Amino acid sequence: MANEEVLVGFRFSPSEEELLSYYLPKKLNGSTPTIDRVIPLLPIYDYSPWELPPELAGELCGGGDREEWFFFTAMQEREARGGRPNRLTEAGYWKATGSPCDIFTSQNLRIGRRKTMVFYVGRAPHGSKTMWKMNEYKVYDQSSAVANPQLKEELSLCRIYTRSTCPRAFGRRPAAAHHHRHCTDHEAVITTDHNQQNSAVENGLNSDMETEFEPLDDSEIRMLLDFFDI
């Protein structure tokens, strides 16, 4: 099915359980041409987040969704040697927020772990926080019946999205007209709100992926309008 044949309103919106019980294990087990059309393999830390969608997103998702995108990314060589991953891009860096959170199936089986990160423009410790966020997922090795299975580190599944005040675009109402200047993509998503987020969200206690909502002030609303060209 070519890109232009995707029906209007099509969305690829899997649950965390589906990502960790189906998509990531399938990819780890070998060639997945069908899955690659929605979740491509990409060294995402070579790019700033606004460079990823829609051009580098899955061919069935690039034009269908402007709120979230999914990518597989392989373990970096320095990680394989026991080092820390390099999450530094040309424009900024990804910084972990909160604590990693285990993900469970509906049958209460622990299947994977989620780490949440926020993108900052500039260099630490003086970077500017943006609205770009990432959930990085890794799956537990269920091949043996051990009490504490290890994470499979060789491949991650990453969900890139922008911080939102509502779960999805469905039912969204037009915002009031604003006069705003033109700005680049990364300028449009820099936030001036450095208030600490809700502690339950920061510690990964929310049960679904897209429940990390925060109220936006007027400046952030204007930046979102610029970014999505509303």
N, CA, C and O of each residue as an XYZ file, in Angstrom:
920
protein
N       0.849     -1.186      0.000
C       0.000      0.000      0.000
C       0.883      1.233      0.000
O       1.672      1.414      0.928
N       0.781      2.064     -0.979
C       1.619      3.250     -1.095
C       1.147      4.309     -0.117
O       0.030      4.245      0.396
N       2.010      5.286      0.135
C       1.696      6.338      1.083
C       0.386      7.039      0.755
O      -0.418      7.316      1.645
N       0.168      7.334     -0.559
C      -1.013      8.088     -0.928
C      -2.289      7.267     -0.786
O      -3.384      7.825     -0.862
N      -2.176      5.953     -0.581
C      -3.350      5.111     -0.445
C      -3.813      4.981      1.000
O      -4.874      4.409      1.250
N      -3.051      5.492      1.950
C      -3.451      5.410      3.350
C      -4.685      6.278      3.556
O      -4.703      7.445      3.162
N      -5.699      5.715      4.164
C      -6.962      6.424      4.344
C      -6.798      7.598      5.299
O      -6.009      7.541      6.243
N      -7.548      8.655      5.046
C      -7.565      9.808      5.935
C      -8.023      9.366      7.317
O      -9.005      8.636      7.452
N      -7.308      9.812      8.336
C      -7.651      9.427      9.704
C      -6.911      8.207     10.209
O      -7.050      7.830     11.373
N      -6.109      7.573      9.328
C      -5.354      6.399      9.750
C      -4.345      6.782     10.816
O      -3.623      7.768     10.667
N      -4.292      6.007     11.891
C      -3.319      6.230     12.955
C      -2.720      4.886     13.379
O      -3.427      3.885     13.490
N      -1.424      4.882     13.608
C      -0.753      3.731     14.222
C      -0.564      4.094     15.682
O       0.312      4.895     16.009
N      -1.356      3.528     16.553
C      -1.345      3.920     17.960
C      -1.383      2.684     18.860
O      -2.388      2.434     19.525
N      -0.287      1.906     18.884
C      -0.254      0.677     19.690
C      -0.132      0.977     21.180
O       0.358      2.033     21.580
N      -0.583      0.037     21.980
C      -0.406      0.143     23.428
C       1.013     -0.275     23.799
O       1.733     -0.844     22.979
N       1.410      0.007     25.030
C       2.730     -0.420     25.493
C       2.837     -1.937     25.497
O       3.886     -2.488     25.161
N       1.764     -2.610     25.873
C       1.773     -4.070     25.863
C       1.997     -4.594     24.449
O       2.748     -5.552     24.264
N       1.365     -3.989     23.450
C       1.547     -4.423     22.064
C       2.972     -4.159     21.582
O       3.549     -4.977     20.866
N       3.536     -3.024     21.972
C       4.913     -2.717     21.583
C       5.895     -3.752     22.127
O       6.827     -4.162     21.435
N       5.673     -4.174     23.389
C       6.637     -5.032     24.067
C       6.333     -6.525     23.957
O       7.215     -7.352     24.187
N       5.106     -6.874     23.613
C       4.782     -8.290     23.479
C       4.739     -8.734     22.014
O       4.751     -9.931     21.727
N       4.688     -7.774     21.096
C       4.609     -8.143     19.680
C       5.706     -7.482     18.847
O       6.564     -8.175     18.300
N       5.691     -6.163     18.745
C       6.568     -5.478     17.779
C       8.054     -5.641     18.094
O       8.829     -6.011     17.212
N       8.459     -5.374     19.320
C       9.886     -5.477     19.648
C      10.386     -6.917     19.613
O      11.461     -7.151     19.060
N       9.661     -7.913     20.180
C      10.124     -9.305     20.059
C      10.201     -9.774     18.612
O      11.137    -10.485     18.248
N       9.232     -9.389     17.776
C       9.261     -9.778     16.370
C      10.514     -9.234     15.681
O      11.165     -9.940     14.911
N      10.841     -7.984     15.963
C      12.023     -7.378     15.354
C      13.297     -8.056     15.841
O      14.224     -8.264     15.059
N      13.353     -8.397     17.101
C      14.525     -9.066     17.654
C      14.729    -10.449     17.043
O      15.850    -10.955     16.985
N      13.634    -11.051     16.590
C      13.706    -12.416     16.059
C      14.031    -12.482     14.574
O      14.141    -13.579     14.026
N      14.188    -11.340     13.902
C      14.577    -11.406     12.499
C      13.909    -10.373     11.624
O      13.401     -9.363     12.110
N      13.912    -10.634     10.326
C      13.391     -9.704      9.325
C      11.895     -9.496      9.503
O      11.136    -10.447      9.689
N      11.486     -8.227      9.443
C      10.072     -7.882      9.630
C       9.667     -6.803      8.624
O       9.435     -5.663      9.025
N       9.576     -7.124      7.335
C       9.278     -6.094      6.330
C       7.967     -5.361      6.563
O       7.872     -4.169      6.273
N       6.952     -6.048      7.081
C       5.670     -5.385      7.329
C       5.784     -4.409      8.494
O       5.307     -3.277      8.411
N       6.420     -4.850      9.582
C       6.595     -3.973     10.745
C       7.476     -2.783     10.400
O       7.271     -1.687     10.922
N       8.459     -2.989      9.524
C       9.362     -1.901      9.144
C       8.621     -0.749      8.479
O       9.131      0.370      8.442
N       7.438     -1.002      7.959
C       6.671      0.051      7.296
C       6.013      1.002      8.290
O       5.584      2.094      7.918
N       5.933      0.587      9.561
C       5.401      1.474     10.591
C       6.445      1.843     11.639
O       6.360      2.904     12.257
N       7.443      0.957     11.840
C       8.519      1.242     12.804
C       9.858      0.945     12.126
O      10.328     -0.193     12.165
N      10.473      1.946     11.509
C      11.761      1.707     10.848
C      12.908      1.609     11.848
O      12.803      2.071     12.984
N      14.010      0.997     11.401
C      15.234      0.923     12.192
C      16.088      2.136     11.859
O      16.382      2.393     10.692
N      16.488      2.885     12.893
C      17.191      4.149     12.665
C      18.084      4.477     13.857
O      17.676      4.269     15.000
N      19.297      4.987     13.618
C      20.129      5.460     14.729
C      19.623      6.819     15.201
O      20.175      7.851     14.818
N      18.588      6.830     16.020
C      17.865      8.072     16.293
C      18.713      9.119     17.016
O      18.418     10.312     16.937
N      19.769      8.683     17.723
C      20.581      9.666     18.439
C      21.525     10.420     17.507
O      22.283     11.282     17.949
N      21.476     10.093     16.220
C      22.210     10.883     15.230
C      21.397     12.090     14.768
O      21.887     12.909     13.991
N      20.162     12.201     15.243
C      19.254     13.254     14.779
C      18.666     14.015     15.964
O      18.514     13.472     17.059
N      18.338     15.282     15.721
C      17.491     16.011     16.656
C      16.054     15.580     16.396
O      15.738     15.198     15.270
N      15.168     15.626     17.395
C      13.836     15.024     17.225
C      13.016     15.610     16.093
O      12.260     14.882     15.450
N      13.143     16.924     15.824
C      12.346     17.517     14.749
C      12.840     17.110     13.360
O      12.165     17.367     12.363
N      14.023     16.471     13.290
C      14.518     15.972     12.006
C      13.956     14.598     11.670
O      14.089     14.137     10.536
N      13.328     13.935     12.642
C      12.855     12.566     12.439
C      11.531     12.491     11.687
O      11.483     11.886     10.616
N      10.452     13.083     12.206
C       9.181     12.991     11.486
C       8.999     14.202     10.566
O       9.555     15.270     10.821
N       8.212     14.029      9.488
C       7.680     12.742      9.038
C       8.594     12.022      8.049
O       8.326     10.876      7.687
N       9.678     12.682      7.602
C      10.494     12.128      6.520
C      11.085     10.765      6.855
O      11.151      9.893      5.989
N      11.515     10.568      8.101
C      12.186      9.327      8.474
C      11.280      8.350      9.213
O      11.721      7.268      9.599
N      10.019      8.721      9.413
C       9.076      7.827     10.078
C       8.673      6.702      9.137
O       8.980      6.744      7.945
N       7.980      5.689      9.674
C       7.503      4.596      8.845
C       6.649      5.106      7.697
O       5.886      6.057      7.861
N       6.778      4.475      6.537
C       6.090      4.968      5.342
C       4.580      5.019      5.505
O       3.915      5.800      4.823
N       4.026      4.202      6.395
C       2.580      4.225      6.621
C       2.187      5.182      7.738
O       1.002      5.340      8.032
N       3.178      5.824      8.367
C       2.878      6.703      9.498
C       3.375      8.132      9.308
O       2.937      9.037     10.018
N       4.275      8.344      8.368
C       4.887      9.669      8.236
C       3.885     10.784      8.030
O       4.016     11.845      8.640
N       2.886     10.574      7.183
C       1.915     11.624      6.942
C       0.632     11.438      7.695
O      -0.225     12.322      7.679
N       0.469     10.288      8.370
C      -0.793     10.000      9.023
C      -0.881     10.490     10.452
O      -1.982     10.623     10.987
N       0.230     10.757     11.076
C       0.205     11.157     12.478
C       1.204     12.277     12.696
O       2.357     12.183     12.277
N       0.758     13.335     13.352
C       1.646     14.453     13.652
C       1.860     14.578     15.159
O       2.266     15.633     15.647
N       1.584     13.496     15.897
C       1.686     13.571     17.346
C       2.668     12.570     17.940
O       3.238     12.833     18.998
N       2.881     11.422     17.285
C       3.812     10.433     17.815
C       4.367      9.595     16.677
O       3.692      9.338     15.680
N       5.627      9.173     16.854
C       6.308      8.372     15.842
C       7.131      7.314     16.561
O       7.575      7.520     17.690
N       7.332      6.175     15.895
C       8.018      5.036     16.511
C       9.233      4.630     15.680
O       9.197      4.650     14.450
N      10.311      4.260     16.378
C      11.544      3.847     15.719
C      12.203      2.731     16.534
O      12.163      2.732     17.764
N      12.809      1.779     15.817
C      13.735      0.843     16.449
C      15.116      1.474     16.383
O      15.451      2.144     15.406
N      15.910      1.262     17.411
C      17.292      1.731     17.367
C      18.193      0.696     18.030
O      17.878      0.177     19.100
N      19.316      0.404     17.381
C      20.223     -0.635     17.867
C      21.149     -0.101     18.958
O      21.384      1.103     19.062
N      21.656     -1.006     19.750
C      22.631     -0.642     20.778
C      23.854      0.003     20.137
O      24.359     -0.482     19.124
N      24.326      1.089     20.723
C      25.514      1.747     20.209
C      26.756      0.912     20.532
O      26.773      0.133     21.486
N      27.786      1.094     19.718
C      29.015      0.323     19.893
C      29.625      0.558     21.264
O      30.136     -0.374     21.886
N      29.575      1.787     21.736
C      30.163      2.089     23.052
C      29.389      1.398     24.174
O      29.978      1.042     25.195
N      28.058      1.200     24.001
C      27.266      0.451     24.981
C      27.684     -1.013     25.006
O      27.797     -1.624     26.069
N      27.913     -1.571     23.806
C      28.310     -2.979     23.718
C      29.626     -3.222     24.435
O      29.883     -4.327     24.911
N      30.472     -2.179     24.513
C      31.752     -2.313     25.202
C      31.641     -1.998     26.689
O      32.645     -1.979     27.402
N      30.398     -1.748     27.161
C      30.192     -1.483     28.579
C      30.118     -0.018     28.948
O      30.045      0.319     30.130
N      30.135      0.877     27.936
C      30.064      2.304     28.212
C      28.637      2.815     28.276
O      27.685      2.048     28.135
N      28.495      4.125     28.492
C      27.188      4.762     28.540
C      26.767      5.174     27.130
O      27.618      5.509     26.306
N      25.471      5.153     26.847
C      25.014      5.564     25.515
C      25.246      7.052     25.283
O      25.150      7.857     26.210
N      25.549      7.405     24.053
C      25.746      8.802     23.696
C      24.439      9.362     23.140
O      24.036      9.014     22.030
N      23.783     10.222     23.903
C      22.513     10.803     23.484
C      22.673     12.274     23.126
O      21.740     13.063     23.275
N      23.849     12.634     22.657
C      24.161     14.007     22.272
C      23.997     14.161     20.767
O      24.600     13.411     19.998
N      23.177     15.135     20.333
C      23.015     15.434     18.917
C      23.710     16.750     18.599
O      24.264     17.400     19.486
N      23.677     17.133     17.337
C      24.326     18.384     16.935
C      23.679     19.587     17.613
O      24.362     20.554     17.951
N      22.359     19.528     17.813
C      21.633     20.678     18.347
C      21.405     20.611     19.854
O      21.126     21.635     20.478
N      21.520     19.426     20.449
C      21.201     19.315     21.867
C      21.448     17.924     22.410
O      22.370     17.233     21.976
N      20.614     17.512     23.369
C      20.836     16.222     24.019
C      19.534     15.734     24.661
O      18.661     16.522     25.024
N      19.437     14.405     24.789
C      18.332     13.778     25.502
C      18.740     13.557     26.953
O      19.835     13.069     27.232
N      17.850     13.922     27.874
C      18.131     13.761     29.301
C      17.025     12.929     29.941
O      15.843     13.222     29.761
N      17.404     11.895     30.687
C      16.425     11.041     31.352
C      15.680     11.825     32.425
O      16.254     12.684     33.094
N      14.407     11.521     32.579
C      13.591     12.156     33.611
C      12.862     11.072     34.394
O      12.313     10.144     33.801
N      12.853     11.177     35.691
C      12.203     10.173     36.513
C      12.987      8.872     36.554
O      14.164      8.829     36.199
N      12.331      7.832     36.984
C      12.951      6.513     37.110
C      12.404      5.562     36.057
O      11.243      5.691     35.669
N      13.206      4.606     35.579
C      12.683      3.597     34.649
C      11.499      2.862     35.272
O      11.443      2.656     36.484
N      10.554      2.471     34.414
C       9.308      1.873     34.888
C       9.066      0.547     34.187
O       9.112      0.490     32.958
N       8.809     -0.521     34.933
C       8.485     -1.809     34.347
C       7.078     -1.788     33.750
O       6.170     -1.161     34.295
N       6.910     -2.484     32.622
C       5.626     -2.577     31.937
C       5.110     -4.005     32.073
O       5.862     -4.968     31.919
N       3.813     -4.128     32.363
C       3.190     -5.422     32.596
C       2.068     -5.668     31.588
O       1.469     -4.727     31.067
N       1.797     -6.933     31.323
C       0.677     -7.287     30.462
C      -0.617     -7.229     31.270
O      -0.602     -7.013     32.482
N      -1.733     -7.425     30.574
C      -3.027     -7.464     31.254
C      -3.122     -8.662     32.191
O      -3.967     -8.686     33.085
N      -2.245     -9.671     31.989
C      -2.189    -10.831     32.892
C      -1.131    -10.658     33.982
O      -0.780    -11.609     34.682
N      -0.626     -9.419     34.114
C       0.334     -9.064     35.161
C       1.699     -9.729     34.976
O       2.397     -9.998     35.954
N       2.076     -9.994     33.725
C       3.412    -10.511     33.425
C       4.322     -9.341     33.062
O       4.000     -8.535     32.189
N       5.449     -9.261     33.737
C       6.407     -8.186     33.445
C       7.094     -8.487     32.123
O       7.745     -9.520     31.971
N       6.945     -7.578     31.168
C       7.471     -7.841     29.826
C       8.552     -6.870     29.374
O       9.302     -7.189     28.451
N       8.659     -5.710     29.985
C       9.652     -4.760     29.516
C       9.807     -3.581     30.453
O       9.214     -3.525     31.530
N      10.624     -2.643     30.005
C      10.911     -1.461     30.828
C      10.868     -0.204     29.952
O      11.303     -0.207     28.800
N      10.334      0.855     30.531
C      10.251      2.146     29.844
C      11.120      3.180     30.548
O      11.084      3.315     31.771
N      11.899      3.905     29.755
C      12.664      5.041     30.262
C      12.179      6.284     29.515
O      12.095      6.275     28.287
N      11.863      7.343     30.244
C      11.368      8.575     29.629
C      12.474      9.615     29.590
O      13.202      9.800     30.565
N      12.592     10.294     28.449
C      13.609     11.323     28.272
C      13.003     12.591     27.681
O      11.977     12.549     27.002
N      13.653     13.708     27.951
C      13.254     15.018     27.423
C      14.420     15.563     26.624
O      15.578     15.382     27.000
N      14.111     16.238     25.508
C      15.178     16.808     24.688
C      15.446     18.253     25.090
O      14.525     19.049     25.272
N      16.740     18.572     25.224
C      17.187     19.929     25.542
C      18.012     20.465     24.385
O      18.838     19.748     23.821
N      17.791     21.728     24.030
C      18.592     22.399     23.016
C      19.791     23.040     23.702
O      19.649     23.652     24.760
N      20.964     22.904     23.107
C      22.177     23.458     23.700
C      23.018     22.370     24.335
O      22.937     21.202     23.955
N      23.813     22.759     25.291
C      24.701     21.823     25.963
C      24.486     21.890     27.475
O      24.247     22.959     28.037
N      24.575     20.732     28.116
C      24.423     20.655     29.569
C      25.574     21.401     30.248
O      26.693     21.380     29.736
N      25.335     22.045     31.363
C      24.066     22.057     32.108
C      23.184     23.256     31.781
O      22.282     23.574     32.557
N      23.416     23.929     30.664
C      22.690     25.161     30.362
C      21.720     24.997     29.204
O      21.328     25.987     28.586
N      21.324     23.763     28.898
C      20.401     23.540     27.802
C      19.000     24.049     28.107
O      18.624     24.220     29.266
N      18.229     24.290     27.040
C      16.846     24.754     27.169
C      15.906     23.580     26.929
O      15.971     22.923     25.889
N      15.041     23.324     27.889
C      14.103     22.210     27.805
C      13.097     22.446     26.682
O      12.604     23.561     26.511
N      12.795     21.399     25.919
C      11.811     21.515     24.845
C      10.599     20.650     25.166
O      10.562     19.969     26.191
N       9.610     20.685     24.279
C       8.413     19.863     24.440
C       8.594     18.464     23.860
O       7.691     17.633     23.954
N       9.755     18.196     23.259
C       9.997     16.873     22.685
C      10.322     15.873     23.776
O      11.159     16.134     24.641
N       9.654     14.719     23.734
C       9.892     13.664     24.722
C      10.066     12.330     24.008
O       9.695     12.171     22.846
N      10.633     11.391     24.726
C      10.852     10.050     24.179
C      10.589      9.010     25.261
O      11.011      9.162     26.407
N       9.888      7.961     24.875
C       9.807      6.754     25.695
C      10.680      5.698     25.028
O      10.449      5.332     23.876
N      11.674      5.214     25.748
C      12.561      4.169     25.235
C      12.168      2.846     25.900
O      12.176      2.728     27.125
N      11.824      1.854     25.073
C      11.359      0.559     25.571
C      12.386     -0.537     25.294
O      12.971     -0.604     24.213
N      12.589     -1.392     26.294
C      13.395     -2.600     26.124
C      12.603     -3.770     26.695
O      11.861     -3.617     27.665
N      12.769     -4.940     26.082
C      11.974     -6.106     26.457
C      12.800     -7.043     27.326
O      14.017     -7.141     27.166
N      12.126     -7.736     28.252
C      12.794     -8.731     29.079
C      12.919    -10.046     28.303
O      12.051    -10.399     27.505
N      14.001    -10.748     28.552
C      14.241    -12.051     27.928
C      13.380    -13.100     28.632
O      13.632    -13.459     29.782
N      12.358    -13.585     27.921
C      11.445    -14.569     28.504
C      11.779    -15.994     28.057
O      10.973    -16.906     28.242
N      12.955    -16.186     27.473
C      13.296    -17.496     26.915
C      13.577    -18.543     27.981
O      13.529    -19.739     27.695
N      13.867    -18.119     29.191
C      14.112    -19.081     30.271
C      13.271    -18.697     31.478
O      12.973    -17.522     31.691
N      12.895    -19.685     32.256
C      12.002    -19.463     33.393
C      12.794    -19.054     34.632
O      12.772    -19.747     35.649
N      13.493    -17.926     34.537
C      14.256    -17.439     35.689
C      13.420    -16.404     36.431
O      12.537    -15.769     35.854
N      13.710    -16.244     37.717
C      12.921    -15.340     38.545
C      13.113    -13.881     38.137
O      12.171    -13.091     38.184
N      14.337    -13.525     37.735
C      14.637    -12.144     37.370
C      15.264    -12.096     35.968
O      16.487    -12.038     35.838
N      14.435    -12.121     34.932
C      14.969    -12.095     33.570
C      15.695    -10.786     33.279
O      15.383     -9.745     33.857
N      16.671    -10.857     32.371
C      17.470     -9.695     32.007
C      16.843     -8.978     30.812
O      16.165     -9.583     29.982
N      17.090     -7.679     30.755
C      16.637     -6.910     29.600
C      17.474     -7.261     28.381
O      18.683     -7.461     28.494
N      16.843     -7.337     27.225
C      17.567     -7.486     25.971
C      18.029     -6.102     25.529
O      17.221     -5.277     25.103
N      19.315     -5.856     25.632
C      19.855     -4.520     25.421
C      20.179     -4.222     23.956
O      20.418     -3.067     23.601
N      20.190     -5.253     23.099
C      20.695     -5.041     21.744
C      19.786     -4.186     20.863
O      20.234     -3.654     19.847
N      18.510     -4.048     21.242
C      17.587     -3.278     20.418
C      16.549     -2.604     21.310
O      16.015     -3.215     22.236
N      16.273     -1.338     21.016
C      15.240     -0.590     21.739
C      14.155     -0.149     20.767
O      14.390     -0.018     19.565
N      12.972      0.074     21.305
C      11.875      0.654     20.536
C      11.570      2.005     21.164
O      11.278      2.091     22.357
N      11.639      3.060     20.357
C      11.487      4.413     20.888
C      10.242      5.092     20.327
O       9.962      5.023     19.131
N       9.525      5.732     21.193
C       8.350      6.529     20.817
C       8.706      8.000     21.004
O       9.000      8.435     22.118
N       8.680      8.761     19.919
C       8.971     10.193     19.950
C       7.656     10.950     19.885
O       6.795     10.631     19.065
N       7.494     11.948     20.742
C       6.253     12.716     20.742
C       6.495     14.081     21.366
O       7.558     14.341     21.930
N       5.501     14.946     21.258
C       5.598     16.254     21.899
C       4.611     16.318     23.043
O       3.517     15.759     22.969
N       5.002     16.998     24.092
C       4.156     17.140     25.271
C       2.831     17.763     24.886
O       2.792     18.728     24.123
N       1.746     17.216     25.409
C       0.420     17.660     24.994
C      -0.460     17.870     26.208
O      -0.174     17.360     27.292
N      -1.553     18.638     26.019
C      -2.521     18.851     27.092
C      -3.760     17.994     26.896
O      -4.674     18.039     27.719
N      -3.810     17.214     25.825
C      -4.946     16.324     25.598
C      -4.425     15.021     25.011
O      -3.373     15.023     24.371
N      -5.141     13.883     25.210
C      -4.609     12.586     24.819
C      -4.347     12.447     23.336
O      -3.308     11.914     22.945
N      -5.260     12.910     22.499
C      -5.127     12.753     21.064
C      -5.742     13.962     20.374
O      -6.386     14.790     21.018
N      -5.546     14.060     19.086
C      -6.141     15.152     18.318
C      -7.648     14.990     18.188
O      -8.347     15.952     17.870
N      -8.162     13.776     18.432
C      -9.595     13.521     18.293
C     -10.371     14.429     19.246
O     -10.105     14.457     20.448
N     -11.314     15.156     18.707
C     -12.138     16.025     19.533
C     -11.496     17.353     19.858
O     -12.064     18.136     20.620
N     -10.318     17.636     19.298
C      -9.649     18.902     19.589
C     -10.428     20.060     18.991
O     -10.941     19.953     17.878
N     -10.521     21.165     19.718
C     -11.228     22.342     19.258
C     -10.235     23.379     18.750
O      -9.127     23.478     19.277
N     -10.618     24.165     17.722
C      -9.704     25.205     17.225
C      -9.355     26.185     18.329
O     -10.211     26.589     19.116
N      -8.100     26.556     18.374
C      -7.662     27.538     19.359
C      -7.965     28.939     18.853
O      -8.148     29.157     17.655
N      -8.014     29.875     19.774
C      -8.238     31.268     19.379
C      -7.076     31.747     18.541
O      -5.942     31.302     18.718
N      -7.364     32.661     17.621
C      -6.321     33.161     16.714
C      -5.287     33.938     17.507
O      -5.623     34.725     18.392
N      -4.036     33.709     17.180
C      -2.928     34.430     17.816
C      -2.061     35.059     16.729
O      -1.882     34.492     15.651
N      -1.541     36.212     17.025
C      -0.535     36.789     16.143
C       0.814     36.287     16.632
O       1.190     36.532     17.778
N       1.550     35.582     15.765
C       2.811     35.024     16.211
C       3.838     35.118     15.094
O       3.512     35.120     13.907
N       5.067     35.193     15.514
C       6.151     35.315     14.551
C       6.501     33.950     14.002
O       6.215     32.931     14.632
N       7.115     33.921     12.835
C       7.600     32.665     12.281
C       8.863     32.253     13.012
O       9.695     33.100     13.334
N       9.019     30.964     13.279
C      10.229     30.487     13.927
C      10.541     29.102     13.417
O       9.695     28.451     12.805
N      11.763     28.647     13.670
C      12.164     27.323     13.210
C      11.525     26.267     14.089
O      10.987     26.567     15.155
N      11.591     25.012     13.624
C      10.942     23.929     14.351
C      11.433     23.818     15.777
O      10.633     23.710     16.706
N      12.761     23.846     15.960
C      13.247     23.621     17.316
C      12.991     24.825     18.202
O      12.813     24.665     19.409
N      12.967     26.051     17.628
C      12.617     27.212     18.432
C      11.168     27.126     18.881
O      10.823     27.546     19.986
N      10.322     26.578     18.014
C       8.892     26.536     18.314
C       8.566     25.640     19.487
O       7.517     25.805     20.110
N       9.434     24.695     19.807
C       9.108     23.760     20.875
C       9.930     23.970     22.137
O       9.835     23.165     23.064
N      10.730     25.021     22.200
C      11.451     25.310     23.437
C      10.468     25.855     24.460
O       9.721     26.788     24.167
N      10.461     25.288     25.640
C       9.522     25.719     26.676
C      10.249     26.530     27.732
O      11.421     26.285     28.015
N       9.552     27.495     28.312
C      10.131     28.300     29.380
C       9.645     27.834     30.738
O       9.976     28.437     31.759
N       8.859     26.762     30.758
C       8.316     26.258     32.003
C       9.255     25.223     32.592
O       9.364     24.110     32.078
N       9.934     25.590     33.671
C      10.874     24.659     34.309
C      10.333     24.148     35.636
O      11.087     23.617     36.451
N       9.023     24.306     35.859
C       8.443     23.800     37.094
C       8.524     22.287     37.129
O       8.412     21.629     36.095
N       8.714     21.750     38.284
C       8.825     20.294     38.410
C       7.491     19.653     38.067
O       6.440     20.149     38.473
N       7.524     18.541     37.312
C       6.316     17.856     36.911
C       5.777     17.028     38.070
O       6.456     16.800     39.071
N       4.557     16.595     37.905
C       3.906     15.765     38.908
C       4.789     14.572     39.250
O       5.266     13.880     38.350
N       5.014     14.321     40.543
C       5.972     13.287     40.940
C       5.551     11.903     40.475
O       6.411     11.080     40.160
N       4.257     11.620     40.422
C       3.818     10.302     39.956
C       4.169     10.097     38.508
O       4.564      8.998     38.116
N       4.033     11.139     37.695
C       4.392     11.023     36.290
C       5.889     10.865     36.132
O       6.353     10.030     35.356
N       6.654     11.674     36.875
C       8.100     11.632     36.750
C       8.655     10.265     37.137
O       9.687      9.849     36.610
N       7.980      9.557     38.057
C       8.466      8.260     38.494
C       7.834      7.107     37.745
O       7.954      5.951     38.153
N       7.153      7.423     36.639
C       6.658      6.381     35.762
C       5.474      5.618     36.309
O       5.299      4.448     35.967
N       4.640      6.240     37.160
C       3.537      5.518     37.762
C       2.288      5.540     36.902
O       1.328      4.829     37.198
N       2.280      6.346     35.836
C       1.118      6.338     34.956
C       1.071      5.029     34.188
O       2.108      4.493     33.799
N      -0.147      4.510     33.968
C      -0.305      3.180     33.397
C      -0.332      3.181     31.884
O      -0.172      2.123     31.276
N      -0.529      4.327     31.254
C      -0.590      4.370     29.808
C       0.463      5.337     29.303
O       1.001      6.145     30.060
N       0.754      5.239     27.990
C       1.828      6.058     27.448
C       1.486      7.538     27.481
O       2.304      8.350     27.915
N       0.295      7.902     27.030
C      -0.017      9.299     26.807
C      -0.918      9.839     27.903
O      -2.042     10.275     27.652
N      -0.393      9.800     29.142
C      -1.112     10.415     30.242
C      -0.255     11.476     30.913
O      -0.562     11.931     32.015
N       0.823     11.867     30.238
C       1.769     12.810     30.824
C       1.407     14.221     30.394
O       2.154     14.851     29.645
N       0.258     14.729     30.864
C      -0.216     16.029     30.429
C       0.094     17.087     31.471
O       0.030     16.842     32.676
N       0.430     18.262     30.978
C       0.699     19.381     31.850
C       0.002     20.599     31.275
O      -0.087     20.738     30.055
N      -0.499     21.492     32.135
C      -1.101     22.711     31.605
C      -0.047     23.571     30.941
O       1.080     23.664     31.426
N      -0.408     24.204     29.828
C       0.508     25.074     29.108
C       0.151     26.525     29.377
O      -1.020     26.876     29.517
N       1.178     27.361     29.445
C       0.890     28.784     29.559
C       0.721     29.368     28.154
O       0.856     28.655     27.160
N       0.420     30.681     28.081
C       0.124     31.307     26.784
C       1.281     31.220     25.810
O       1.069     31.018     24.614
N       2.512     31.370     26.306
C       3.665     31.323     25.406
C       3.837     29.940     24.810
O       4.192     29.813     23.639
N       3.588     28.892     25.604
C       3.714     27.531     25.095
C       2.619     27.217     24.089
O       2.852     26.512     23.108
N       1.423     27.742     24.336
C       0.334     27.544     23.375
C       0.684     28.175     22.042
O       0.440     27.592     20.986
N       1.259     29.370     22.093
C       1.650     30.040     20.839
C       2.725     29.248     20.118
O       2.707     29.160     18.890
N       3.677     28.659     20.872
C       4.726     27.873     20.245
C       4.156     26.620     19.591
O       4.589     26.227     18.508
N       3.176     25.990     20.256
C       2.543     24.828     19.651
C       1.793     25.197     18.381
O       1.829     24.454     17.400
N       1.121     26.330     18.394
C       0.408     26.778     17.185
C       1.374     26.991     16.033
O       1.080     26.648     14.888
N       2.535     27.565     16.352
C       3.563     27.757     15.315
C       4.035     26.422     14.789
O       4.134     26.224     13.578
N       4.328     25.499     15.701
C       4.912     24.214     15.308
C       3.982     23.416     14.390
O       4.413     22.839     13.392
N       2.691     23.399     14.756
C       1.740     22.624     13.960
C       1.072     23.473     12.883
O       0.143     23.019     12.216
N       1.548     24.707     12.715
C       1.088     25.579     11.641
C      -0.430     25.746     11.687
O      -1.106     25.641     10.663
N      -0.957     26.006     12.885
C      -2.402     26.208     13.062
C      -2.739     27.698     12.936
O      -3.904     28.079     13.053
